[in-house]
Structure formats: structure tokens, C-alpha cells
Amino acid sequence: MVTHSLDKAGGIETLEKAIAVIEENIKRAGGGLTVKMKPRAVSETDDLELAQLMAKVERENAEVSGDEEDEEAIAGPDDD
């Protein structure tokens, strides 16, 4: 969950309240919620570092020439 706020404390408090309401509704339906990371304020530098990391991961996961199998090997030479 991501949000923008000019008031750090207010933004964090709002997210914590939202998480509590979501958790209450999920539990009422018989489910469970695990919060992996509590809400926190990040700086513009943190945002830039995250964007760079995501771009790096995307580049590493991008298909490169030669990743796909040869179609003839899959279909076989007699399957024209």
C-alpha cells in the first residue's frame, strides 16, 4: 500500500487505522492478515533507490535472445 501525505505522522496514523479495519474485516470472514512491514515515511531518496532497484530487477528478468526454445525442436521435424 502506498500513499502520499504532507503530514508524516498523520499519514502513518491513517495507514495504521486502515490496516486495522482491513484486518478486522478479514478476520470476521475467517481469514488472517500478516503485516510484513509497518507503515513508515520514506524520503525522495528512498523512492529513487527503490525505482532503481525495480529497474535493475526488470532488466535482469527481461527475456534475452536465445531464451525461447527452437520451435522446430518443440514441433519436431515432421510436424509441418
C-alpha positions as CSV (number, residue, x, y, z in Angstrom):
1,M,0.0,0.0,0.0
2,V,1.4,3.4,-1.0
3,T,0.1,6.8,-0.2
4,H,1.4,10.4,-0.3
5,S,1.0,12.8,2.6
6,L,2.4,16.2,3.6
7,D,1.9,15.2,7.3
8,K,4.2,12.2,8.1
9,A,2.6,11.3,11.4
10,G,-0.9,11.8,10.1
11,G,-0.2,9.7,7.0
12,I,1.2,6.8,9.1
13,E,-1.7,7.0,11.5
14,T,-4.2,6.9,8.7
15,L,-2.5,3.8,7.2
16,E,-2.4,2.1,10.6
17,K,-6.1,2.7,11.0
18,A,-6.8,1.4,7.5
19,I,-4.8,-1.8,8.2
20,A,-6.7,-2.3,11.5
21,V,-10.1,-2.0,9.6
22,I,-8.9,-4.3,6.9
23,E,-7.6,-6.9,9.4
24,E,-10.9,-6.8,11.3
25,N,-12.9,-7.5,8.2
26,I,-10.7,-10.3,7.1
27,K,-10.8,-11.9,10.5
28,R,-14.6,-11.6,10.6
29,A,-14.6,-13.5,7.3
30,G,-12.5,-16.3,8.8
31,G,-9.2,-15.2,7.3
32,G,-5.9,-13.8,8.6
33,L,-3.7,-10.9,7.8
34,T,0.1,-10.6,8.2
35,V,1.6,-7.2,8.0
36,K,5.1,-7.7,6.6
37,M,6.2,-4.1,7.2
38,K,4.5,-1.4,9.3
39,P,3.7,1.9,7.6
40,R,6.7,4.3,7.6
41,A,7.7,7.5,6.0
42,V,10.2,7.4,3.2
43,S,12.2,10.2,1.6
44,E,12.6,11.1,-2.0
45,T,16.0,9.3,-1.9
46,D,14.3,6.1,-0.7
47,D,11.8,6.4,-3.6
48,L,14.7,6.8,-6.2
49,E,16.6,3.9,-4.8
50,L,13.5,1.7,-5.0
51,A,12.9,2.8,-8.6
52,Q,16.5,2.0,-9.5
53,L,16.3,-1.4,-7.8
54,M,13.0,-2.2,-9.6
55,A,14.5,-1.2,-12.9
56,K,17.5,-3.4,-12.3
57,V,15.3,-6.4,-11.4
58,E,13.2,-5.8,-14.5
59,R,16.3,-5.7,-16.7
60,E,17.6,-8.9,-15.2
61,N,14.3,-10.7,-15.7
62,A,13.8,-9.5,-19.3
63,E,14.0,-12.2,-21.9
64,V,17.1,-12.1,-24.0
65,S,17.6,-13.6,-27.4
66,G,18.1,-17.4,-27.1
67,D,15.8,-17.8,-24.1
68,E,13.0,-19.3,-26.1
69,E,13.3,-22.8,-27.4
70,D,13.6,-23.5,-31.1
71,E,10.1,-24.1,-32.4
72,E,11.2,-26.8,-34.7
73,A,12.7,-28.7,-31.8
74,I,9.3,-28.5,-30.0
75,A,7.1,-29.4,-33.0
76,G,9.5,-31.9,-34.4
77,P,10.9,-32.0,-38.0
78,D,7.9,-34.0,-39.4
79,D,5.1,-31.7,-38.0
80,D,5.0,-29.2,-40.9
